[in-house]
Amino acid sequence: MKSNALAMSAFVLALAASTGALAASQGTAGATSTGTYTNTLGTTAPPQVRVFGLIDATMTSTSGTVNSPWGAQPGVNDQFCVAHSAGGNVRLTFSSYGISNTSSISLPAKSATTGATKYYHHFAYIPGTTPSALGSALKTLDVANAQNDLVNCVTPNVTKGIVLTGGVTWAATETDVFTDVVTVTASPI
């Protein structure tokens, strides 16, 4: 019975180590009972990162002009926050149907009513730097020394934007709506 208890304890400890679970295991009532707990010394908490302050970008015939990788063009942009618990570096990865499946930087937005496609360019940059086009060739943006406030988006530190391909503008009579959902994933680097 003792060897079974030791084998079980070794199994529980190995499982806790492999899954990162640091929870105590309680013994059961019986002639013998075995419980386990873990003592951990000298480790630090893994860094935490967060993307927040994201808003949907809506471009219309009355949208203004933005600074883009292709120069000043009709479009929209806004800012959002990227945080790292220790103020470290963060890599942002952008993904969407268009970013994942095209060989160019023109991304497709689909109409929910007609199924038609309208193409646009998506870009992102750190304020004070040159905007970078986001497409299949470039899907990431590194943020150096991200803010360390994981709760408040007081000073947004990344700008994102869209312009229609070739600087085409919306016709005032345009009634269809085209959308593309973009996911932003943050990872500490």
N, C-alpha and C positions, 0 to 999 in steps of 0.2 A: 504494500500500500504506500510505503514511504517513497518508493521509486516513481509511482504514478503521480504522487503529489509534487515531487521535484520536476518530473517531466511536464506536468501541467503548469507549474510556476515558470519553467523555462519557456514554454510555449506562450504563456501570457506576456512575459517580459519581451520575448522576440516580437510578438504581435504589436505591443505598445511601441517598441522601437521602430518597427517598420511603418506604422501608420502615423506616427507622431502623436499618438494618444497618450496623454499624461494624466490618466485618471486612475484612482485607486480601484483595486478589485477586492471585493468583500468575500470573506469565507462563508461557507454554508454550515448549518448546524449538523453535527455528526460526531462520531467517536474522535475524529481528528478534523481540523479545519485549517485551510490555508488561504490567506489573503496576501495581496501584494500591493506595494506602493513604490513610487519611483522618486529617488533623490537626484536632482539635476543641479550641477554646480558649474558656474563659469560660462553660461550661455547667455546670449542676448535675444530679445524678441526679434522675429523676422521683420524686415521693414514693411510698412503698410503704405499703399499708394491709393490714390483716388482721383477719378475724373468727375467733375461736377460743374454746374453752371451751364450745361449744354442747353441750347434752345434750337428749335426747328428753324431752318432757313427758308424763308418764303420770298421768292422773286416774282415781281409783277412788272407790268408795263411802266409803272411809275417809280421803280427802284432807281436809286442813284447810280453813281459810278464808284468803283472800288479799285484799289491798287492790286493787281494780280501779277502772276509770273509773265503774262503777255502784255503788260502795261496797263494803263487805266482803261477799264472796260465797264459796261453796264453790268451790275451784279449786286450782290449783298454779302456782307461779312459781319461777324460778331466774335466775341471773345468768350472763352471758358477757362476754368481753373484745372490745374494739375498739381497734386500735392504728394509729398513723400514724407513719411513720419520723421525722418531725420534731415529733411531738406536736401536729399540726394538727387541723383540723376534718374530720369524716368524715360522709358521708350514708349511712345504711343504707336499703336498699330491700327490703321484704318481699314475696315473691310465693308464691303457691300457686294451686291450682285455684280455691279459694274466693275468695281475695283478687282474683284476676284476673277473675272472672266473676260476681260478685254486685253488687247495687246497695245492699246494706246491710252492716252490720258483723257480721251473723251468718254464720259460715263453715260450710260443710258438711264433716263428717268421714264417710267412707264405711266400711261394713262389708265386709270381704273375703269373708265367708261368705254374707251374705244380700243385699248390695247396698243395704241400708237406709241412711238418712242421719240423723245426729244433728247438731244445730247447736250451735256454741259461739262465744264471743267471744274474740278474741286481742288482747292489749295489750302494749305495751312502753314503757319509760320509763328515764330516767337516775335512779339513786337520789337521793332528795332532791327530786324533782319530781313533778308529778301524772301518773299513768298516762294514756297515750293509746291509744284504741281503734284497732286496725289493721283496715281493711277496704278496700272499693273507694274510699272517699272519702279515706282517709289510708293511704298505703302506705310512707311514709318517716319516718325519725327522724334528726335531726341530733345528732351527738355533738361537742360543743365540746371542744377541747384533749384529744383522745384520748391514751391512754397511748402512750409511744414505745418500749416494749419489744415487739418483734415476735415474741418467742419464748416468754416466760413470762406466763401468765395469773395473776398474783399477786393483783391487786385487780380483780375483775370490775367493769365500769363501765356495763353495761346490764342491766336486768331485763326478762324477758319472762314472760308468763303466759297462762293460759287459764281461763275459767269457762264453764259451760254457759249457753246462752241463757236469760234470765229467771231465773237463779239456781237452775234445776232441779238436783236432786242425782241421783246414780246410785242405783238401787235395789240393795239388797244382793244381790238375786237375779240382777242383770244379768250375762249371760255373754258377750254379743257384744262384739267389739272394733272400734272405729271409729278411723280414722286420716286424717290430712291432713298431707302433707309441705310444710314451709315452707322456702323458700330465702331466705337473707339475703345481699345483695350490698353490699359496702362500696366507696365511691368517695371520693377526696379532694375537699374543697370549699374 
